[in-house]
């Protein structure tokens, strides 16, 4: 039997943050769940909303929205990894990435947190070997503070590109699970 996958969408809780740049990981995860017909429910042992589904003929996939603040994502992720017996190479974290232009998707395994506080907390709790779907939200314009920028919704002129980014993020998760990380990375990073 194939090993279980844990797919985590990072973001901040509550309606005030739901459509912000910082929550693009949760938006992409919601699309993964929509495609799978999965309905998240509160997990009894972790601060997270969790759904279980299967890729047709494939492995069990657990999707999770930590309900903690972004910078406290490590605890819920560690608890879910323990609960479901998932190793880091079967954990996919979807998160926003300032250092990529809006609409760009890049896959990464391991490495540092790159200034992302959600990833910083996950690395502190479980190490850095998880798989990442980095969703480009671009840099703030001019001298705008990065923290202020990520906590704002996408501008109206950016909405189509943000919606496409959600689809591409969900596609990336499906490719990783169906084809393997390296094959998915080569396809997604190809020009």
Helices and strands as residue ranges (DSSP letters): E 5-9, G 21-23, H 24-36, E 41-42, E 48-54, E 60-66, G 70-72, H 73-84, G 88-90, E 91-97, E 105-109, H 117-126, E 131-136, H 146-150, G 156-158, H 159-179, H 181-189
